[in-house]
C-alpha cells in the first residue's frame, strides 16, 4: 500500500507530523480521516494508527486533540488521552480521556465538560451521542440549560429537546427566579430556547424562593410562572414576611 511506504520512509528519517488518509484523498469530501502527530505509525492492513505527541484527529465536522492515542480508520474507533478536546458543529468537549466510535458516540472521563448550543454537561464521566443528543452523566453531574441548573450523581438527558432525569442528591436552581430546590430524584423538561422548565421532584422534596420554603414528599415546580405544587403526602409551607 502506497501510504505505508511513505510512512515508513518518513519515520526512518525521525519524528514528523504525518497525515493518514482513509480514501478518498480530497480533504473536502465527507468521510475523510486525517491524523497528525509528532510520532505516528500506521498499519494499512488493520487500519490502526498509533499516535504520540500533539495528536490531532479530524473527520467530517469534528476535530479531536490530545497527547497520545490510537485510531482505527476501518472501524472508525479511537481513543485519546491527555488533555483531550473536541470541536464540532455547535458543540465542544474537554476531558481527560475520550473513547470515540464512528464519529458520533463519545465516552469521556476525567473532569468532563461538554457544550451543545446553550446546554452544558459536566461530570466525572459523560457518554454522549452527537446524532441523538442523548447524554449520560455519571458522578458529580451537572446540566446547565440557559439559566436553569440541574445537578445529581447520575443524570440522563436529551439535549436536543431538553429532557433529563437526575438521581442522587439532586438540586435544581434558577438564578433569575431565585429558586433553589432539592430532592432524591427529579424529572425535568424544557422547550429549547425558552425558559419554561418544569421539574417533578420526588423524595424529600424542598423548594426555596425569596425566603419562602415548601417541603413535601413530591413537588412540581413550573418555572414559567414561579409556581410550586405538592403532589401528595403531608406538606409544609413556611412564609417569610417581607
N, C-alpha and C positions, 0 to 999 in steps of 0.2 A: 504494500500500500504506500503510495507516494508520500502521504503525510507522515508516516512512520519514519521513512528515510530522512526527511527534512528535520524531524525532531531529534533523531539520533545524532545527526551531524551538528546540530546546534548545541546539544547537551555536551558533546565531546569538547566543544570549544569553551565551555564554562557556564556560569549561571546566566540565564537570559529570560526575557519575557517573550513567551511564545503563544501565538493563537492556535487553538484547536477548533477545527470546524467539523460539524456534522452536516454533510452536504444537504442542500446546495451551498455554494460559496458566496453568493450575493448577500451581504450583511443586511440588506433592506428587506429580504424575503422572510416571512414568518417561518418559524421552526428552526432557524439557525441557532447554534450554540457557540459562544466564544468564551474561552478560558484563558486567562493570563495570570502569570505568577513569576516570582524570582526563580523558582525551581519547578520544573514540570516534566512529568513522564506520562506517556500515553500508550496504551495497549490497543492497537487497532482491531484486534480480534475480539476482545471483550468489550471495548468501548470505554474502559475505565481510565480516567486521568487522575493522577496523584499530584497535588499542588502544595507548595510551601512558599510563604513569604509574599505578603500583599496580594492575596488571591482575589481575582475578580471573575465572576461567572455571570454572563449575560445571555438571556434567552427571551425572545419576544419583548415584552414591556418591562421585564424585571431584571434588576442587576443586584447580585449579592456580592458582598466583600467580606473578607475575614483573613485570619493569619495563616491558616492551613486547612486542608481538607481534601475531598475527592469528589469526582462527579462521573457518572456513567452516562455516556451520550446515547446509548441504546435504550436503557430503561428509564432515562431521564430522572434518575435518582441521585441525590448528592448530600454531602454533609460538610459543614463549615464550622470551625471553632476559632475562638479568639477575637472578641470584639466584633461580632457579626452584625452587619447592617443589610437591609434590603430596601430598595426603592422600586416602586411600581406605579401603575396608573392609579392616582387618587389614594395612594397608601404608602406607608413606610413602616419599617420594623427594626428594632435593635434588640440584641440578645447576646448571651454568652456563646451559645451553640444553636445551630439550626440544621434540622434534617428536612430535606425537601423531596417531594415526589411529583413528577410530571408538571412541575411549574405552577401547581395550584394548591397542593397540600403541604403545609409547613408546620413542623413540630419544633417549637423554640423553647429553650430552657435558659435559666440564669438571668434574673432581673429583666424580664421581657417587657417591652413597650411597643405596642402596635397601634398605628393610627390609620383609620379608614374614613375619609372625608372628615366630618367633625366628631367622629366617635373614636374613643381611645380605650385600649385594653392594656391592663398591667397585670403581672403575676409572676410567680416563680416558674410556671410552665404554661405555655399557650399553644394549643393546637388550632390552626385556622385554615379554612378553605376559601381561597380568593374567589371562586366561582359562586358558591352558595352563600358566602358571607357568614357561615357558621363558625363560631369560635368556642373553645372550651378552655377556661382558665382554672388552673389547679394551684392552690397555695397563694395566700395574700392577694386575692383577686380584686381588681378594681375596674369598673366600667364607667366611663365618662361619656355622657350624652348631652352635649351643649352645657347647660347649667346644672344638670342633674348628675349625681354621683352615686353609684351603687357598689357596695363592697361585700365581700364574703370569701370564705375559704375556697369555695368552688362556685364558679359561675358558668352557665351555658347561655350563649347569646347568639342571636341572628342580627348582624349589624345592618343588613340591607333594609329590613322592615322594622327593626329595633324591637326586639322582644328578648327577655332574659329571665332566667331562673337562678336564684342565688341561695346558697345554703351555708350555714356555719358562721355564727357571729355577724349577721347581716346588718348593714347600715344603709340608709338612704338619706341623701341631703340635697337641698336646693338652696343655693346662696341667695338668689333674688327673692325667694319666698320665705326665707328664714325658717325653713323646715328641716328638722332632723328627726329621723326615725330609726328604731332598732327592732330586730326580731330574730327568730331562729331561722326563718326562711322567707323568701319573697319571690313573687312573680311580677315582672314589670313590663309594660308595653308603652310604646310611644310612636306617634306618626313622624316619619323623617321630616326634618326641617320645621317642625312645630313643637312648641313647648307644652304638650298636652299629656304628659306622662300619667299613667295610672298604675298604682302599686297595690298588690294584695300581700299583706304582711301576716305571717302566721307563727304562733308560738311566742309568748311573752312580748307581744307587740306593744310598742310605745312610740308615740309621736309628740314632738315638742315644737310649738310655733309661738314666737313672741312671748315666751314665758308660760304659755298655757300648755298643759300636759294631758294627754289622753292615753289611757292604758286599757288593753283588752286582750283576750286570747287571740283574736284576729281583727285586723283593721284593713279598711280600703281607703287609700289616700288618692284623691284626684287633684293633681297639681294645677289644672287649668282654672279651677275656682277655689283653690286653697281649702278644700273640704276633707274631712276625715269621718269615716263611718265605721261603727263597730259591727262585727258580723257574727255575734253570738257570744254567750258567756258573760260573766259578771265584768263590768267595766267601771273605770274610774276617770272622772274629769276634774282637773284642777285648774281653776281660772286665777290668773294673776291680775289684780286690779291695776288699772292704768293710773 
